[in-house]
Amino acid sequence: MGIDFKNPEFLFLLLPFAGAVFWYVYSRLYLKGAAIAVPSEAIVSGQRSFRVKTYRYLPVLRFLSVFVLILALARPGKGVNYASVKNLGIDIMVALDVSGSMKGEDFQPKNRLMVAKQVLKDFVAKRKSDRIGLVVFSGEAHFQCPLTIEHQMITDIVDEIDFDTVPEDGTAIGEALALAASRMLDSGARSKIILLLTDGMNNRGSIDPETAAKLCAESGIRVYAVGIGKDGKVRYPSDAGFLFGRQYLYNHFDETGIRKIADATSGKFYRATSGGVLWEKISDIDRLERSEFETRQYYEFYDRFQILLAIAMGLFFLEVLLRSVLYRKVP
């Protein structure tokens, strides 16, 4: 890799510097006359010591120090500031249910949230060209991450999500959809979707699902809804602790309401009763139309000006030291 300059405009200082060097050499060679006429050059040369012979080259140190200092001001180094890259992808906001009902253990040996998180991480890893954002919800919706191509950040956030991420219990589906849609209003992607992962029915929030679905449809956002879990009795951990084993509760899922949300936005509804089916249904998004957008990938710029600055200072102080000690003039 070659050398890059972070502030290349300082290199223009080399032009006046070159002029100063030229004038110095020219004045020394052609403009300076002899102060005392001597009958023979042999008389002068015979009296010239090492100090006298080398003194004329002392200014070279000053010119070199200035030259290196100019290079240091231009901040040489390796890398680039950023690179603009054209990607083909879609914008996806994930709305993940973290309500208490996601503790259901019908996806043995894990509960619903654990399976949903693993499938979501696999999904994110596969969508290399898509911008993905994240909203989690329970009794209220919380924004977790904006649309980004930095998928490792999404994965790290998903790892930290748990049932206490949203303190308010319940299922605010409408509020989650509205929040996710609001984060996509400025998106220029041709395809914009919300991936809704839930196992319940809306019973909380200030926005009902129908209003949220209408907002999504007007904004050109499709909702792909995945209903997680089986019908009937589902095993849950007991609130009384492990000494009392497990309890069985009936799963309440509003399939009709969730399906209406998907239909109103020209999206799709899926039902996932196992981890494998959940992954299979989510993978259907691969068939969506992709759109081109520009992303900027930022890289570190590794400065190397410190070395040149040290050399410039070393040359400068070397000249000062030589003038003060070896080439000291006696009045």
C-alpha positions as CSV (number, residue, x, y, z in Angstrom):
1,M,0.0,0.0,0.0
2,G,1.3,3.5,-0.9
3,I,1.6,6.5,1.3
4,D,-1.5,8.8,1.5
5,F,-1.6,12.4,2.8
6,K,-4.5,13.5,5.1
7,N,-3.7,17.2,4.5
8,P,-2.0,17.2,1.1
9,E,-2.6,21.0,0.7
10,F,0.5,21.6,2.8
11,L,2.6,20.0,0.1
12,F,2.2,23.3,-1.9
13,L,4.6,24.8,0.6
14,L,7.3,22.8,-1.2
15,L,7.1,25.4,-4.1
16,P,8.3,28.4,-2.1
17,F,10.7,26.1,-0.3
18,A,12.2,25.0,-3.6
19,G,12.5,28.7,-4.6
20,A,14.3,29.5,-1.4
21,V,16.8,26.7,-1.9
22,F,17.4,27.8,-5.4
23,W,18.0,31.4,-4.4
24,Y,20.3,30.4,-1.6
25,V,22.5,28.2,-3.9
26,Y,22.5,30.8,-6.7
27,S,23.5,33.6,-4.3
28,R,26.3,31.5,-2.9
29,L,27.7,30.5,-6.2
30,Y,27.2,33.7,-8.3
31,L,26.4,36.8,-6.2
32,K,29.0,36.5,-3.4
33,G,32.3,38.2,-4.3
34,A,35.7,37.7,-2.5
35,A,36.2,40.2,0.4
36,I,40.0,40.1,0.2
37,A,42.1,39.5,-2.9
38,V,44.8,36.9,-2.4
39,P,47.7,36.2,-4.8
40,S,47.3,32.4,-4.9
41,E,44.5,30.0,-4.1
42,A,47.1,27.5,-2.7
43,I,47.7,29.9,0.2
44,V,44.0,29.8,1.2
45,S,43.5,26.1,0.6
46,G,46.5,25.2,2.6
47,Q,45.0,26.9,5.7
48,R,41.5,25.3,5.5
49,S,40.7,22.9,8.3
50,F,38.0,20.3,8.5
51,R,35.7,22.8,10.2
52,V,36.3,25.4,7.5
53,K,35.7,22.8,4.7
54,T,32.4,21.5,6.2
55,Y,30.9,24.8,7.5
56,R,29.5,25.7,4.1
57,Y,27.3,22.5,4.2
58,L,25.8,23.3,7.6
59,P,22.7,25.0,6.1
60,V,21.8,21.7,4.5
61,L,20.6,20.5,7.9
62,R,18.2,23.5,8.2
63,F,16.8,22.9,4.7
64,L,16.3,19.2,5.4
65,S,14.5,20.0,8.6
66,V,12.1,22.4,6.9
67,F,11.6,19.9,4.1
68,V,10.7,17.1,6.5
69,L,8.5,19.4,8.6
70,I,6.4,20.2,5.5
71,L,6.0,16.5,4.8
72,A,4.9,16.1,8.4
73,L,2.3,18.9,8.1
74,A,0.8,17.0,5.2
75,R,0.2,14.1,7.6
76,P,1.3,11.0,5.7
77,G,-0.1,7.7,6.6
78,K,-1.9,4.6,5.4
79,G,-5.5,4.0,4.7
80,V,-8.4,6.2,3.5
81,N,-11.0,8.3,5.2
82,Y,-14.0,6.5,3.7
83,A,-15.1,4.8,0.5
84,S,-18.5,5.2,-1.1
85,V,-20.0,1.8,-2.0
86,K,-23.1,1.0,-4.0
87,N,-25.1,-1.8,-2.5
88,L,-28.2,-3.7,-3.6
89,G,-30.4,-4.2,-0.6
90,I,-33.6,-3.4,1.2
91,D,-34.4,-1.6,4.4
92,I,-35.7,-3.8,7.2
93,M,-36.9,-2.8,10.7
94,V,-37.3,-5.7,13.1
95,A,-40.0,-5.4,15.7
96,L,-39.3,-8.1,18.3
97,D,-41.8,-9.1,21.0
98,V,-40.1,-9.5,24.5
99,S,-43.3,-9.8,26.5
100,G,-43.7,-12.4,29.3
101,S,-45.6,-14.8,26.9
102,M,-42.4,-15.3,25.0
103,K,-41.2,-17.4,27.9
104,G,-43.3,-20.2,26.5
105,E,-41.3,-23.4,26.2
106,D,-43.0,-25.0,23.2
107,F,-39.8,-24.7,21.2
108,Q,-37.9,-27.2,23.3
109,P,-35.4,-27.0,24.8
110,K,-35.5,-23.2,24.5
111,N,-38.2,-20.7,25.0
112,R,-39.7,-18.6,22.2
113,L,-37.5,-15.6,22.8
114,M,-34.3,-17.6,22.7
115,V,-35.3,-19.2,19.5
116,A,-36.5,-15.9,17.9
117,K,-33.1,-14.3,18.9
118,Q,-31.1,-17.1,17.3
119,V,-33.1,-17.1,14.1
120,L,-32.9,-13.3,14.0
121,K,-29.1,-13.4,14.3
122,D,-28.9,-16.0,11.5
123,F,-31.2,-13.8,9.4
124,V,-29.1,-10.7,10.0
125,A,-25.9,-12.6,9.1
126,K,-27.4,-13.7,5.8
127,R,-28.6,-10.2,4.8
128,K,-25.2,-8.8,3.9
129,S,-26.4,-6.0,1.6
130,D,-29.5,-4.9,3.6
131,R,-29.8,-2.1,6.2
132,I,-31.4,-3.5,9.3
133,G,-32.7,-1.7,12.4
134,L,-34.3,-3.0,15.6
135,V,-37.3,-2.2,17.9
136,V,-38.3,-4.3,20.9
137,F,-41.7,-4.1,22.5
138,S,-43.7,-5.5,25.4
139,G,-46.2,-3.2,27.1
140,E,-44.5,-0.3,25.3
141,A,-42.0,-0.1,22.4
142,H,-38.4,0.8,22.8
143,F,-36.1,1.8,19.9
144,Q,-32.8,-0.2,20.0
145,C,-30.9,0.5,16.7
146,P,-31.3,2.6,13.6
147,L,-31.0,1.2,10.1
148,T,-27.4,0.2,9.6
149,I,-25.2,-1.9,7.4
150,E,-23.0,-2.7,10.5
151,H,-24.7,-6.0,11.2
152,Q,-22.3,-7.0,14.0
153,M,-23.8,-4.1,16.0
154,I,-27.3,-5.6,15.5
155,T,-26.1,-9.0,16.6
156,D,-24.5,-7.6,19.7
157,I,-27.7,-5.8,20.7
158,V,-29.8,-8.9,20.1
159,D,-27.5,-10.9,22.4
160,E,-28.3,-8.4,25.2
161,I,-32.1,-8.5,24.8
162,D,-34.0,-10.2,27.6
163,F,-37.5,-10.0,29.2
164,D,-36.4,-7.1,31.4
165,T,-35.4,-5.0,28.4
166,V,-38.9,-3.4,28.4
167,P,-40.2,-3.2,32.0
168,E,-43.8,-2.7,31.1
169,D,-45.6,-6.0,30.5
170,G,-48.2,-6.5,27.8
171,T,-48.1,-6.5,24.0
172,A,-48.1,-3.1,22.3
173,I,-48.0,-4.2,18.7
174,G,-49.5,-1.0,17.2
175,E,-47.0,1.1,19.1
176,A,-44.1,-1.1,17.9
177,L,-45.2,-0.8,14.3
178,A,-45.6,3.0,14.5
179,L,-42.2,3.4,16.1
180,A,-40.5,1.2,13.5
181,A,-42.3,3.0,10.6
182,S,-41.2,6.4,11.9
183,R,-37.6,5.3,11.7
184,M,-38.0,4.5,8.0
185,L,-39.7,7.7,6.8
186,D,-36.5,9.1,5.4
187,S,-35.4,5.9,3.7
188,G,-34.9,6.0,0.0
189,A,-34.9,2.3,-0.6
190,R,-37.4,0.9,-3.0
191,S,-38.3,-2.0,-0.7
192,K,-39.0,-1.2,2.9
193,I,-40.4,-3.8,5.3
194,I,-41.1,-4.4,9.0
195,L,-40.4,-7.9,10.3
196,L,-42.9,-8.4,13.1
197,L,-42.1,-11.3,15.5
198,T,-44.8,-11.8,18.1
199,D,-46.7,-14.5,19.9
200,G,-49.7,-12.5,21.3
201,M,-52.4,-10.0,20.7
202,N,-52.4,-6.2,21.1
203,N,-53.5,-5.2,24.6
204,R,-51.3,-2.2,25.4
205,G,-50.1,1.0,23.8
206,S,-51.5,4.3,22.7
207,I,-51.7,3.3,19.0
208,D,-53.9,0.5,17.7
209,P,-52.6,-2.0,15.1
210,E,-55.0,-0.8,12.4
211,T,-53.9,2.8,12.6
212,A,-50.2,1.7,12.6
213,A,-50.8,-0.6,9.6
214,K,-52.4,2.3,7.7
215,L,-49.4,4.5,8.5
216,C,-47.1,1.7,7.1
217,A,-49.2,1.3,4.0
218,E,-49.2,5.1,3.3
219,S,-45.4,5.1,3.7
220,G,-44.8,2.2,1.3
221,I,-43.8,-0.1,4.1
222,R,-44.8,-3.8,4.1
223,V,-45.3,-5.7,7.2
224,Y,-44.1,-9.3,7.3
225,A,-45.6,-10.8,10.4
226,V,-44.5,-14.1,12.0
227,G,-46.7,-15.6,14.7
228,I,-44.5,-17.6,17.1
229,G,-45.7,-20.5,19.1
230,K,-48.3,-23.3,19.1
231,D,-52.0,-23.2,20.0
232,G,-53.4,-24.8,23.1
233,K,-51.6,-25.6,26.3
234,V,-48.0,-24.3,26.5
235,R,-45.5,-25.0,29.2
236,Y,-44.2,-21.9,31.1
237,P,-41.7,-21.6,34.0
238,S,-43.5,-21.2,37.3
239,D,-43.5,-17.7,38.9
240,A,-43.0,-19.5,42.2
241,G,-39.6,-20.8,41.2
242,F,-38.0,-24.0,40.2
243,L,-39.3,-25.9,43.3
244,F,-42.8,-25.9,41.8
245,G,-41.8,-27.1,38.4
246,R,-43.6,-25.8,35.3
247,Q,-47.1,-24.6,34.7
248,Y,-49.2,-25.0,31.6
249,L,-51.2,-22.0,30.2
250,Y,-53.3,-21.6,27.1
251,N,-51.7,-19.6,24.3
252,H,-53.7,-16.6,23.2
253,F,-52.7,-15.5,19.7
254,D,-54.7,-13.0,17.6
255,E,-54.0,-14.5,14.1
256,T,-56.9,-12.7,12.5
257,G,-55.7,-9.3,13.7
258,I,-52.0,-9.9,12.8
259,R,-53.0,-11.2,9.4
260,K,-55.0,-8.0,8.7
261,I,-51.9,-6.0,9.5
262,A,-49.9,-7.9,6.9
263,D,-52.7,-7.8,4.3
264,A,-53.3,-4.0,4.8
265,T,-49.6,-3.3,3.9
266,S,-49.3,-5.9,1.0
267,G,-47.1,-8.0,3.3
268,K,-47.4,-11.6,4.4
269,F,-48.3,-13.5,7.5
270,Y,-46.6,-16.7,8.6
271,R,-47.2,-19.0,11.6
272,A,-44.1,-20.7,13.1
273,T,-44.6,-23.6,15.4
274,S,-40.9,-24.6,15.6
275,G,-37.5,-23.1,15.2
276,G,-37.0,-24.7,11.8
277,V,-40.3,-23.4,10.5
278,L,-39.5,-19.9,11.9
279,W,-36.3,-19.8,9.9
280,E,-38.0,-21.1,6.8
281,K,-40.7,-18.5,6.9
282,I,-38.3,-15.6,7.5
283,S,-36.1,-16.7,4.6
284,D,-39.0,-15.9,2.3
285,I,-37.9,-12.3,2.4
286,D,-35.0,-13.2,0.1
287,R,-37.4,-13.0,-2.8
288,L,-38.2,-9.3,-2.3
289,E,-37.1,-6.8,-4.9
290,R,-33.7,-5.2,-4.0
291,S,-32.9,-1.5,-4.5
292,E,-29.6,0.3,-4.9
293,F,-28.4,2.7,-2.3
294,E,-25.1,4.3,-1.3
295,T,-23.3,3.5,1.9
296,R,-20.1,4.8,3.3
297,Q,-17.7,2.4,4.9
298,Y,-15.4,4.2,7.3
299,Y,-11.8,3.1,7.9
300,E,-9.1,4.1,10.3
301,F,-6.4,6.4,9.0
302,Y,-3.0,5.5,10.5
303,D,-0.9,8.6,10.9
304,R,2.9,8.5,10.3
305,F,3.6,12.2,10.7
306,Q,5.1,11.6,14.2
307,I,8.2,10.0,12.8
308,L,8.8,12.8,10.3
309,L,8.2,15.4,13.0
310,A,10.8,13.8,15.2
311,I,13.3,13.7,12.3
312,A,12.7,17.4,11.6
313,M,13.2,18.4,15.2
314,G,16.3,16.2,15.4
315,L,17.9,17.9,12.3
316,F,17.0,21.3,13.6
317,F,18.6,20.8,17.1
318,L,21.6,19.1,15.4
319,E,22.2,22.2,13.5
320,V,21.9,24.4,16.6
321,L,24.2,22.1,18.5
322,L,26.9,22.1,15.8
323,R,26.7,25.9,15.4
324,S,27.0,26.3,19.2
325,V,29.9,23.8,19.8
326,L,31.8,22.6,16.7
327,Y,31.3,25.7,14.5
328,R,31.2,28.3,17.2
329,K,32.3,31.7,16.1
330,V,34.6,33.7,18.3
331,P,33.9,37.5,18.1
